[in-house]
């Protein structure tokens, strides 16, 4: 849905996913930062498990690991510019004639998940992956 910006595509979305092996995942794919915010967006990922938790904040690039067994908290810092690092890695793959870190297959799977979300909205029920060719066509 469009809530924050006058654009022709959704700027807010929340998905609830059930993975094949059991865990549930929530995915908030929203452009929820105002135009005056210090950077273009925000990327935060959190993984909650029975043995440990993992939190990744891309701005600043910080990885927090919380281990229940040892009761330790570890913080790792990464590079300062993810955009530059992604472009550098992509150019390096071209120069060295190797598969990029993020493959075309990865992009296809992300697209498939987005199309499944549209299908679920239309049907008002969960949609399983992989999508059939008919489901992909119907999502357009």
HUCORSUL-V108412 format. One record per helix or strand. SS is the DSSP state (H for helix, E for strand). FROM is the first residue (numbers start at 1). TO is the last residue. If there is no record, write none. Layout:
BEGIN
SS/FROM/TO ; SS/FROM/TO
END
This chain:
BEGIN
E/14/18 ; E/24/28 ; E/44/48 ; E/52/58 ; E/61/67 ; E/72/77 ; H/82/95 ; H/104/123 ; H/133/139
END
